Amino acid sequence: MSTRPELHDGMEDPLRAAAETMRQVRERCVWSQRITHRDLVPYLIEESHEVIDAVENGTRADLREELGDLLWQVLFHAAIAAQDPDDPFDIDDVAETLTEKMVRRHPHVFAGEVATTPEEVLVHWNAAKAAEKRTRTSVLDGVPRGMPALALAQKLVGRAAGAGIVPQAEPAAPASEAELGDALLALVATARTEGWDAERALRERLRMLEDEVRVAEAAS
């Protein structure tokens, strides 16, 4: 017996097949039936980090596999949402919402606007995003607090700059934990000014540390 999901109307689209596979898993796997959106959060975080690791340190095959695992998380959330008794939506609704948003945010591609530089693209993107978020009362609205601390700091520094608040960019020698926080924030502000990714910089330095540890272990 074939293990491939049966698709309606002879559909062979791989994304549709993946969504149909997820639907059947949700309906017929006793573990998956009990999973909620909240239950999936740790898996989503883990899979996201595995994609990052594949991008920065893996092979093309690693990246292909990890992107699939991340896509499975999206399909899983959509399958759960489709069963909501009060406000259901499915993966088609998710895709439709995404398409509408991306078309709005790329008027230089889908409308008559012009953007010949990355900076001009950002002008269109930010204008469209601002129009979508008119109900927000603070530049901090919409920033996910579950981000890793360094990534969150870099995000907040950018938002704070929009409100006219620019943290000191030169870190002082810390004499307390509070001053250490000030120094870390200053380093993040420097990273933003230089166009660097503070989170990635630390990850890459930690990989070098790991290599140094392994060399020392091998020599002992």
SVG drawing of the C-alpha trace seen along z (x, -y; Angstrom):
<svg xmlns="http://www.w3.org/2000/svg" viewBox="-17 -62 65 64">
<polyline fill="none" stroke="black" stroke-width="0.4" points="0.0,0.0 1.3,-3.5 2.4,-5.7 1.8,-8.9 -1.3,-10.9 -4.2,-10.7 -4.8,-14.1 -8.1,-15.3 -8.7,-16.0 -5.4,-14.4 -3.3,-17.2 0.4,-16.6 1.7,-19.9 4.4,-19.2 3.2,-21.9 -0.4,-20.7 0.9,-17.1 2.7,-18.4 -0.5,-20.1 -2.5,-17.0 0.0,-14.9 -0.2,-17.2 -4.0,-17.1 -4.0,-13.3 -1.4,-13.2 -3.4,-15.7 -6.6,-13.6 -5.1,-10.1 -2.0,-10.4 -3.0,-10.3 0.0,-12.4 -0.7,-15.1 -4.4,-15.2 -3.6,-16.5 -1.1,-19.2 -2.0,-22.9 -0.4,-26.0 1.2,-26.6 2.6,-23.0 4.3,-23.6 6.2,-26.8 9.3,-25.0 9.5,-22.9 9.1,-26.1 12.0,-27.7 14.2,-24.6 13.5,-24.2 14.1,-27.9 17.5,-27.6 18.3,-24.5 17.6,-26.4 20.0,-29.2 22.6,-26.6 22.2,-25.0 22.6,-28.4 25.7,-29.3 27.4,-26.0 25.7,-23.3 25.4,-21.8 22.9,-22.4 21.2,-19.1 21.1,-20.2 19.4,-23.5 16.9,-21.7 15.9,-19.3 15.7,-22.0 13.6,-24.3 11.2,-21.4 11.1,-20.8 10.3,-24.5 7.6,-24.4 6.1,-21.4 5.7,-23.7 3.7,-26.2 1.5,-23.4 1.0,-22.0 -0.1,-25.3 -2.5,-25.8 -3.9,-22.3 -4.6,-23.1 -6.2,-26.4 -8.4,-24.7 -10.1,-22.9 -10.8,-25.9 -14.5,-26.0 -14.8,-29.8 -12.4,-31.3 -11.0,-28.6 -8.5,-29.2 -6.4,-26.8 -3.1,-26.9 -4.8,-28.4 -6.0,-31.3 -2.5,-31.8 -1.0,-31.7 -3.7,-34.2 -3.0,-36.6 0.8,-36.4 0.4,-37.0 -1.8,-40.0 0.7,-41.5 3.7,-40.9 1.9,-42.4 1.1,-45.5 4.6,-45.8 6.2,-45.6 4.4,-48.3 7.6,-48.6 7.0,-45.0 3.2,-44.8 2.1,-48.4 3.4,-51.5 6.0,-52.6 9.7,-52.7 12.6,-51.5 16.1,-51.2 18.1,-50.9 17.6,-48.8 17.0,-52.0 14.1,-52.9 12.7,-49.5 12.7,-50.0 10.9,-53.3 8.0,-51.5 8.1,-48.6 8.0,-50.9 5.3,-53.0 3.1,-50.0 3.8,-48.5 3.0,-51.8 -0.4,-51.9 -1.1,-48.4 -0.3,-49.1 -2.2,-52.4 -3.8,-51.2 -0.4,-50.9 0.3,-53.5 4.0,-52.9 7.0,-52.1 7.5,-49.2 4.2,-47.5 4.6,-44.3 8.1,-43.5 8.1,-39.9 9.5,-39.7 10.4,-36.0 13.4,-36.9 16.9,-36.1 18.1,-39.0 20.7,-40.3 18.4,-40.1 15.7,-41.8 18.1,-44.5 19.1,-45.2 15.4,-45.3 14.5,-47.7 17.5,-49.9 16.2,-50.4 12.7,-51.1 14.0,-53.5 15.9,-55.4 12.6,-56.0 11.4,-57.7 14.5,-59.8 16.2,-57.8 19.7,-56.7 21.6,-54.6 25.3,-55.5 27.3,-53.7 30.6,-53.5 30.5,-51.0 32.1,-51.9 34.0,-49.4 31.2,-47.9 31.5,-47.9 28.1,-46.3 25.6,-44.1 23.5,-47.1 26.5,-48.8 27.2,-45.5 23.7,-45.8 24.5,-49.4 27.7,-48.2 26.0,-45.3 23.3,-47.7 26.0,-50.1 27.7,-47.3 24.4,-46.5 23.9,-50.2 27.4,-50.1 26.4,-46.9 23.3,-48.6 25.3,-51.7 27.8,-49.6 25.1,-47.4 26.3,-44.3 24.1,-41.5 25.0,-41.3 23.3,-37.9 25.2,-36.4 28.5,-38.0 28.3,-36.3 27.2,-33.0 30.1,-32.9 32.5,-33.8 31.1,-31.0 31.7,-28.6 35.3,-29.7 35.4,-29.1 34.0,-25.6 36.7,-24.9 39.3,-26.1 37.9,-23.8 37.9,-20.8 41.5,-21.4 42.5,-21.7 40.7,-18.5 42.3,-16.6 45.8,-17.8 45.3,-16.7"/>
</svg>
